[in-house]
Amino acid sequence: LLVKSLTDQSNVILAMAFDFESSQRVGSLPLGSELDTQLNSEIGWIGFFADLAGALVPSNYGHVNIEPGPDGIVRHLTERVSVGSQTIPSFPEQIVRLVQSGSEPILGDNHHRVPYAFDPRTLATVSALEILEGTAPIDLLKDRVLIIGSSAAGLADRVATPLGFALPGVALQAMTVEAWLQGDIWIDAFWINDW
């Protein structure tokens, strides 16, 4: 029932993550067993349970990989990840493409700056408890992009930011989607010395 409900919805994007420093793997990739045999044995991932992975098409998922800088601070997101012969767009890119009816976001090269355009702590949020108790404000959710994730510190999904505080990974993804939908896309400037 869960697989059917997710794959019947054309407006659902699921997240997956890759680990290029570890071979630890959780779940299955939605790319087929043929591709699985092409993968470098050192690549790890967090995927989906097998039935769901087998039912997904490329427009249903995106990766949530981030790239901390040498100082551990996240300033860039990877636009696309190459796995075997497949190229997987980022989770924010897939959402923006869906909302903008298939248009290709203009995102520059494969490493673009996280648009820290506003304080991400101002993002509208709804707790899991509100959902479970049926007290979530329906008006807040209507006609919005809803991103589901965890903010619990114990799950270790926190990233250091240039703003002086750490953010849950889901907030980083949501802030990026919000900025991109408003056309606020940051790219690295080229320094020109005309002396």
Secondary structure, 3 states (H helix, E strand, C coil): CHHHHHHCCCCCCEEEEEECCCCCEECECCCCHHHHCCCCCCCEEECECHHHHHHCCHHHEEECCEEECCCCEEEEEECEEEECCEEEEEHHHHHHHHHCCCCCCCCCCCEEECCCCCCHHHCCCCCHHHHHHCCCCHHHHCCCCCCCCCCCHHHCCEEECCCCCEEEHHHHHHHHHHHHHCCCCECCCCCCCCC
